[in-house]
Amino acid sequence: MNEKLGKAHIPPQEIGEKMDVVEKRVFDDEATAIAFFQLVRTRLLDVNRWASLAGTEMSSFQLTNTHGNPVERLAEEGDYLKIDIPGPGTKIGKGYDWVLVEAIIEEQEVGMEAVTLRARPAPNPLSKSNDTAHFLTEQASSTFQVKRIRKNIYAEEHGRNEQANTYTVNTIDNVRNMLVGWAAMVGFSYPQWKSLVTGLLA
């Protein structure tokens, strides 16, 4: 396996916690793997279907445009994800957690290809507030990748620099973010991402 494929697009770990979730599927021949990779690529970018891929226990995701309006299409750079996680939401997020799709990168080399979607906690695009509307701070990132290396297909999620967001102007939101962020950092979010990367390769 080429360990470098896609690695440059994962932010370095500097503060807080990190997480790496990887799933792999091997095919008998490269032609079948190439065809399946195209399906997996679409699944990765079709954010509105993530919950159905992963199962009912997962948070639900709604893709929105730069103005926060729901859209039914594949994700693009500059879009937002409106996330409904189990339990109470934030006031600033109008009950939701928000992340910005800051990068979508496609790579191709001989016998290899990869797609990266990197998202980062962000303000609610429907609000005038600049406070981050997510239980993690804006330094955190989630990098989702699908890769094909010859006959092998990988689906991955890499969380970096995860810290609870307790810096908003709303005290109740700060307490909620501290509790949800703590739960995520001690491993409660791992099953969710494991279900997603497994679902991408199903």
Secondary structure, 3 states (H helix, E strand, C coil): CCCCCCHHHCCCCCCCEEEEEEEEEECCCHHHHHHHHHHHHHHHHCHHHHHHHHCCCCCEEEEECCCCCECCCCCCCCCEEEEECCCCCCCCCCCCEEEEEEEEEEEEECCEEEEEEEEEECECCCCCCCCECCCECCCCEEEEEEEEECCEEEEEEEEEEECECCCCCCHHHHHHHHHHHHHHHHHHCHHHHHHHHHHHCC
